[in-house]
């Protein structure tokens, strides 16, 4: 009897399980949310496929799938002399990145982070003087030939990024040197933009992201995509901001201010949509807003006290529109990413209402400004789309044969993250130190130019009041009041 009762109880339990299957399933262990995800950030590769001019003709004929083999062959006997002649005729000072440096940089980036959540490239993929060098080696080349070879070079770099980080989305911005017709020159809906858009789309594995890029890229080089999971409701908006520069001209030599206006209208529409949808946003563009300290004040390096005589400092862009627009949407924009200067820099983009957006300027791979090649790996919170920490890695030489960790952000500055609140604290501390001699200022100066050493540090120190005031972007009037409070107070 007792055995029968037990069997009845077991049978009843089984029937209950079948009726409510969830109660029979073993308890599932919910994986904790991902604390951070790694993101690789590079910029200003300035790749020069004409570093060995003797290979130019073969590169023009070969598909990009064969370029790596061609570029990896031993240099031609006259390489150095031919290259120097090309540099001289095109008035290019210093050398950009040969294929060996680009390859070494990508290999080391993969060694530091083999499977990042995504990779971003902050623009200036092509070497300085690119169209001039091409014409120097192919005098009979047409404008279409120049555009096609420029686009082909970009396609080669996009292919190398796909090979280095397979199945990882790579998001590119275009810089002022990335053009089918010349530095700071481009024409909306050009053959170059159409071709490059196709190359960039191949580095996106999500069909929706590809479609989004292709739907807008050919017009101005802009696009807006959703960042991959586990990033929570986060959008990346990429702007080709040479159209915002005072140096901009179309390929036929005309400047059209309506293009810049239309571009800002597009950016505003994207940010408004993100706000409506409850999304977080990263904005990436090549040229930062704000005062160009080098162009404005380098002549005062040995007379820094005279810098206050500059009443209207030069700015990177023609207006403050892009910075103002980003800051206006500080409730949704978590990060702005720029490059262009080749230096390791920060900014805080503020608005009159007290809102602010942290901005990171990514150091360059190209060593043309006397810096060592460098890049960074960031740890990002998928939940808040905030950089929690980042590490900068730099090469020990311009060939990129040896690399090491340059510094870690959290260790250098003792801050918990790269948020607007943290950047407000850091930039305010740097501005308050008018001598550039505090511990945080010295740390910043040391890493400003990767591998720059004492000379670069002393140079930045001499212009520290001007430079530190540029870290908070609130317009040129606020900058001048910050740099020269005594002269600003005079009637």
C-alpha positions in Angstrom: 0.0 0.0 0.0 2.7 2.4 0.9 4.5 1.8 -2.4 1.4 2.4 -4.4 0.8 5.7 -2.5 4.3 6.8 -3.3 3.9 6.0 -7.0 0.6 7.9 -7.0 2.3 11.0 -5.5 5.1 10.8 -8.1 2.6 10.5 -10.9 0.6 13.4 -9.6 3.7 15.5 -9.4 4.6 14.6 -13.0 1.1 15.6 -14.2 1.4 18.9 -12.4 4.8 19.5 -14.1 3.3 18.8 -17.5 0.5 21.3 -16.8 2.9 24.0 -15.6 6.2 23.2 -17.3 7.9 26.3 -16.0 7.8 24.9 -12.4 9.6 21.8 -13.5 12.4 23.5 -15.3 15.7 23.9 -13.4 16.2 27.5 -12.2 18.1 29.5 -14.8 21.1 31.5 -13.8 20.8 35.0 -15.3 24.1 36.2 -16.6 25.1 39.5 -15.0 24.9 42.5 -17.3 28.2 43.2 -19.1 30.1 45.8 -17.1 32.3 47.1 -19.9 33.0 46.3 -23.5 36.3 47.2 -25.3 36.4 49.6 -28.2 39.4 50.2 -30.4 39.9 53.8 -31.5 42.3 54.9 -34.2 42.7 58.0 -36.3 44.8 59.9 -38.8 46.4 56.8 -40.5 47.5 59.0 -43.4 48.4 55.9 -45.4 50.8 56.6 -48.3 50.6 53.9 -51.0 53.2 56.0 -53.0 55.9 55.6 -50.3 57.7 53.5 -52.9 56.9 55.4 -56.1 58.1 52.6 -58.4 55.1 50.5 -57.3 52.5 53.1 -58.3 51.8 51.9 -61.7 51.3 48.3 -60.5 49.0 49.4 -57.7 46.8 51.3 -60.2 46.3 48.2 -62.2 45.9 45.6 -59.5 42.8 45.0 -57.4 43.0 46.0 -53.7 43.1 42.3 -52.8 46.7 42.2 -54.3 47.9 45.4 -52.8 49.3 44.0 -49.6 51.5 41.6 -51.5 52.8 44.3 -53.8 53.4 46.8 -50.9 55.1 44.1 -48.8 57.8 43.3 -51.4 61.3 44.7 -50.9 61.7 48.4 -51.7 62.9 49.4 -55.1 66.6 50.5 -55.2 65.7 54.2 -55.8 62.8 54.3 -53.3 64.3 56.9 -51.0 65.4 59.2 -53.7 62.2 59.0 -55.7 60.1 59.5 -52.6 62.1 62.5 -51.4 61.8 64.1 -54.9 58.0 63.6 -54.7 57.8 65.1 -51.2 59.8 68.1 -52.3 57.8 68.8 -55.5 54.5 68.6 -53.5 55.9 70.6 -50.6 55.0 67.9 -48.0 57.0 68.2 -44.8 57.7 64.9 -43.1 56.6 61.4 -44.0 53.2 59.8 -43.3 52.5 56.1 -42.8 54.0 53.5 -45.1 52.2 50.2 -45.4 54.7 48.7 -42.9 53.5 51.1 -40.2 49.8 50.7 -41.0 50.2 46.9 -40.9 52.2 47.0 -37.6 49.7 49.3 -36.0 46.7 47.1 -36.9 48.6 44.0 -35.8 49.4 45.5 -32.4 45.8 46.8 -32.0 44.6 43.3 -32.5 47.2 42.0 -30.1 45.9 44.4 -27.4 42.2 43.6 -28.2 41.5 40.8 -30.6 37.7 41.0 -30.4 36.5 44.5 -29.6 32.8 45.3 -29.7 33.5 47.7 -32.5 36.3 49.8 -34.0 36.2 53.5 -34.9 38.5 55.3 -37.3 38.5 59.1 -36.9 39.4 60.1 -40.4 42.3 61.3 -42.5 42.9 57.9 -44.1 45.0 59.3 -47.0 48.4 60.9 -46.9 49.1 64.6 -47.1 49.6 65.8 -50.6 47.9 62.7 -52.0 46.5 64.2 -55.3 49.8 66.1 -56.0 51.9 63.0 -55.6 49.6 61.0 -57.8 49.8 63.6 -60.5 53.6 63.7 -60.1 53.8 60.0 -61.0 51.0 60.1 -63.6 51.1 63.6 -65.3 48.5 62.6 -67.8 46.0 61.4 -65.1 42.5 62.9 -65.3 40.5 64.2 -62.3 38.5 60.9 -62.6 41.8 58.9 -62.3 42.8 60.8 -59.1 39.4 60.2 -57.6 39.4 56.5 -58.5 42.8 55.9 -57.0 41.9 57.8 -53.9 38.8 55.7 -53.4 40.8 52.6 -54.2 43.3 53.4 -51.4 40.4 53.9 -48.9 38.9 50.6 -50.1 42.3 48.9 -49.4 42.3 50.2 -45.8 38.7 49.2 -45.3 39.7 45.7 -46.5 42.6 45.5 -44.1 40.4 46.5 -41.1 38.0 43.7 -42.1 40.9 41.2 -42.2 42.3 42.5 -38.9 39.0 42.4 -37.0 36.7 39.9 -38.8 33.1 40.0 -37.8 33.6 43.3 -35.9 31.9 46.4 -37.2 34.2 49.2 -38.2 32.9 52.8 -38.3 34.9 55.3 -40.4 34.7 59.1 -40.5 36.3 61.0 -43.4 38.9 63.7 -42.8 40.0 66.8 -44.7 42.6 64.7 -46.6 40.1 62.1 -47.6 38.9 63.4 -50.9 38.9 62.6 -54.6 40.2 66.0 -55.5 42.3 67.6 -52.8 42.7 68.7 -49.2 39.6 70.3 -47.8 37.9 69.8 -51.1 34.9 67.7 -52.0 31.6 67.8 -53.9 28.4 66.3 -52.5 27.3 63.1 -54.3 30.7 62.8 -55.9 32.0 59.5 -57.4 34.5 59.4 -54.6 31.9 59.6 -51.9 29.7 57.0 -53.6 32.6 54.6 -53.9 33.9 55.1 -50.4 30.4 54.6 -49.0 30.3 51.2 -50.6 33.7 50.3 -49.0 32.6 51.5 -45.6 29.3 49.6 -45.8 31.2 46.3 -46.2 32.7 46.8 -42.8 29.2 46.8 -41.2 27.7 43.4 -40.7 24.2 44.5 -39.7 22.0 44.9 -42.8 20.1 47.7 -41.2 23.4 49.6 -40.6 24.6 49.0 -44.1 21.3 50.3 -45.5 21.4 53.4 -43.2 24.9 54.3 -44.3 24.3 53.8 -48.0 21.1 55.9 -47.8 22.9 59.1 -46.7 26.7 58.7 -47.2 27.0 59.8 -50.8 25.5 63.2 -50.2 27.9 64.6 -47.6 29.8 61.6 -46.2 27.5 61.5 -43.2 25.6 58.5 -41.7 23.7 57.5 -38.6 23.7 53.9 -37.3 22.7 51.9 -34.1 25.7 50.6 -32.2 25.7 46.8 -31.7 24.4 45.0 -28.6 25.1 45.0 -25.7 25.2 48.8 -26.2 21.8 49.9 -24.9 19.8 52.0 -27.3 22.9 53.8 -28.5 23.3 55.6 -31.9 26.5 56.7 -33.6 26.2 59.8 -35.8 29.2 60.4 -38.1 29.7 63.8 -39.7 32.1 64.7 -42.5 32.8 68.2 -41.2 35.2 69.6 -43.8 32.1 71.3 -45.1 32.1 73.2 -41.8 35.7 74.4 -42.3 36.7 77.9 -43.5 39.1 76.1 -45.9 36.4 74.1 -47.7 36.0 74.3 -51.4 34.1 72.1 -53.8 36.1 70.2 -56.4 35.5 72.9 -58.9 37.0 75.6 -56.5 33.7 77.1 -55.2 32.7 77.5 -51.6 29.0 76.9 -50.8 27.9 77.8 -47.3 24.5 76.2 -47.9 26.2 72.8 -47.7 27.3 73.5 -44.1 23.8 74.7 -43.2 22.2 71.6 -44.7 24.6 69.4 -42.8 23.9 70.9 -39.4 20.2 70.6 -40.2 20.7 66.9 -40.8 22.7 66.5 -37.6 20.0 68.3 -35.6 17.3 66.1 -37.2 19.3 63.0 -36.2 19.7 64.2 -32.6 16.1 65.2 -32.3 15.0 61.7 -33.5 17.4 60.1 -31.0 16.0 62.2 -28.2 12.4 61.3 -29.2 13.3 57.6 -29.3 15.0 57.7 -25.9 18.4 56.8 -27.4 21.9 57.6 -26.3 24.3 59.1 -28.9 28.0 59.2 -29.8 28.9 61.8 -32.4 32.1 61.4 -34.4 33.7 63.9 -36.8 37.3 64.5 -37.8 37.9 68.2 -37.2 37.1 69.4 -33.6 35.3 72.7 -32.9 37.1 75.4 -31.0 40.3 77.5 -31.1 43.2 76.2 -33.1 45.9 77.0 -30.6 48.9 76.1 -32.8 47.8 78.3 -35.7 46.8 81.2 -33.4 49.7 81.3 -31.0 52.7 79.3 -32.2 54.5 82.6 -33.1 54.3 83.5 -29.4 56.0 80.4 -28.2 59.0 82.5 -26.9 56.8 85.4 -25.9 53.7 83.9 -24.4 52.7 87.1 -22.7 51.9 88.7 -26.0 49.3 86.0 -26.8 46.6 88.3 -25.4 47.2 90.7 -28.3 45.4 88.1 -30.5 41.9 89.4 -30.4 40.4 86.9 -32.8 42.1 83.5 -32.6 41.8 81.1 -35.5 39.3 78.3 -35.1 39.3 74.8 -36.6 35.9 75.3 -38.1 34.2 78.2 -39.8 31.6 78.5 -37.0 30.7 77.0 -33.7 27.6 75.3 -35.2 28.7 71.7 -34.8 29.9 72.1 -31.2 26.9 74.2 -30.2 24.5 71.6 -31.7 26.2 68.7 -29.9 26.2 70.6 -26.6 22.5 71.6 -27.1 21.7 67.9 -27.0 23.8 67.1 -24.0 20.9 65.2 -22.5 21.3 62.5 -25.1 24.9 62.8 -26.4 27.3 60.8 -24.1 30.5 61.3 -26.1 32.0 63.3 -29.0 35.0 61.8 -30.8 37.3 64.0 -32.9 40.9 63.8 -34.2 42.8 66.0 -36.8 45.5 67.5 -34.5 47.4 64.2 -34.2 47.6 64.9 -30.5 46.1 63.1 -27.4 43.6 65.7 -26.2 40.3 66.3 -24.4 37.5 68.9 -24.6 34.3 69.7 -22.9 31.6 71.1 -25.2 29.3 73.3 -23.1 26.1 75.3 -23.5 24.6 78.3 -21.8 22.2 76.1 -19.8 25.0 74.3 -18.1 24.8 71.1 -20.2 28.1 69.6 -21.4 29.4 66.8 -23.6 32.8 65.2 -23.1 35.0 65.0 -26.2 38.0 62.8 -26.9 40.6 63.7 -29.6 42.2 60.4 -30.7 46.0 60.5 -31.3 47.3 59.7 -34.8 49.0 56.7 -36.4 50.9 59.0 -38.8 54.2 60.3 -37.2 54.4 63.3 -39.5 54.1 65.8 -36.6 57.0 64.4 -34.7 54.8 62.2 -32.6 55.1 58.4 -32.2 52.2 56.4 -33.7 49.5 55.9 -31.1 45.9 54.6 -30.6 43.7 53.8 -27.6 41.5 51.0 -26.3 38.5 52.2 -24.4 36.3 50.3 -21.8 32.7 51.4 -22.4 29.7 50.9 -20.3 27.0 49.4 -22.6 24.3 50.5 -20.3 25.2 54.2 -20.1 27.3 54.5 -23.3 30.0 56.2 -21.1 33.8 55.5 -21.4 34.7 54.1 -18.0 38.5 54.1 -18.8 40.9 53.9 -21.6 44.5 53.0 -22.3 46.7 54.7 -24.9 49.4 52.6 -26.6 52.3 54.1 -28.5 55.0 52.8 -30.8 58.6 53.3 -29.7 59.6 54.3 -33.3 58.1 55.5 -36.5 58.3 52.0 -38.1 55.9 50.7 -35.4 58.2 47.7 -34.7 57.9 48.1 -30.9 54.9 49.2 -28.9 54.1 49.8 -25.2 51.4 51.2 -23.0 51.7 55.0 -22.8 49.3 55.6 -19.9 45.9 54.7 -18.5 43.4 57.4 -18.1 42.1 56.4 -14.6 45.6 56.1 -13.2 46.8 59.4 -14.7 43.8 61.5 -13.6 42.2 59.6 -10.7 38.7 59.9 -12.2 36.0 57.2 -12.3 35.1 57.7 -16.0 35.2 59.9 -19.0 31.8 61.5 -18.4 30.7 65.2 -18.6 31.0 65.5 -14.8 34.5 64.1 -14.8 35.6 66.2 -17.7 34.2 69.3 -15.9 36.4 68.5 -12.9 39.5 67.8 -15.0 39.3 70.7 -17.5 38.4 73.1 -14.6 41.5 72.0 -12.7 43.7 72.3 -15.7 42.4 75.8 -16.5 42.8 76.9 -12.9 46.5 75.9 -13.0 47.9 79.0 -14.9 51.5 77.8 -14.7 50.9 74.2 -16.0 52.9 72.8 -13.1 50.3 70.9 -11.1 50.4 67.1 -11.1 47.4 66.8 -13.5 48.8 69.4 -15.8 52.2 67.7 -16.0 50.4 64.4 -16.7 48.5 66.0 -19.5 51.6 67.7 -21.0 53.6 64.5 -20.9 51.1 62.6 -23.0 49.9 65.4 -25.3 52.4 64.4 -28.0 53.0 60.6 -27.9 56.7 60.1 -27.4 57.3 63.8 -27.7 59.6 64.0 -24.6 60.7 67.1 -22.8 60.7 69.5 -25.7 57.1 69.0 -26.5 56.2 69.3 -22.8 58.1 72.6 -22.5 56.5 73.9 -25.6 53.0 73.2 -24.3 53.8 74.7 -20.9 54.9 78.0 -22.5 51.4 78.3 -24.1 49.6 76.7 -21.2 47.2 79.5 -20.3 46.0 79.7 -23.9 45.9 75.9 -24.4 44.1 75.1 -21.2 41.4 77.6 -21.9 40.7 75.8 -25.1 39.7 72.6 -23.3 36.3 74.1 -22.4 34.6 75.1 -25.7 32.2 77.9 -25.1 33.0 80.3 -27.9 35.9 82.6 -28.7 34.8 85.4 -26.4 34.7 83.0 -23.4 38.1 81.6 -24.5 39.7 85.1 -24.5 38.2 86.0 -21.1 39.6 82.8 -19.7 43.1 83.3 -21.3 43.4 87.0 -20.5 41.1 87.8 -17.5 42.9 91.1 -16.9 42.5 92.4 -20.4 38.9 91.1 -20.5 38.1 93.1 -17.4 39.3 96.4 -18.9 36.6 98.7 -20.3 
